[in-house]
């Protein structure tokens, strides 16, 4: 476990993050007192693969939505003009 002043941490943040990623607990101090601890978080959940079946499901969802009657540019212009 390493303790670093805020001034040191500003200069060496990349290295301190790398230390935390290896499992080290890094403490940042202000005025000699610990104020922040850097530690590694749990890994992110893996993303689901995007395959042909998923793409088809998304396409079907998009087709099932009701039409707004115009493209987005036209709708935004209409909303803008209503406010004037």
FENNORMO-V152499 format. One record per helix or strand of 3 or more residues. SS is the DSSP state (2 for helix, 1 for strand). FROM is the first residue (numbers start at 1). LEN is the number of residues. If there is no record, write none. Layout:
SS:FROM:LEN
SS:FROM:LEN
This chain:
1:2:4
2:6:6
2:13:9
1:26:5
1:33:6
2:52:13
2:72:12
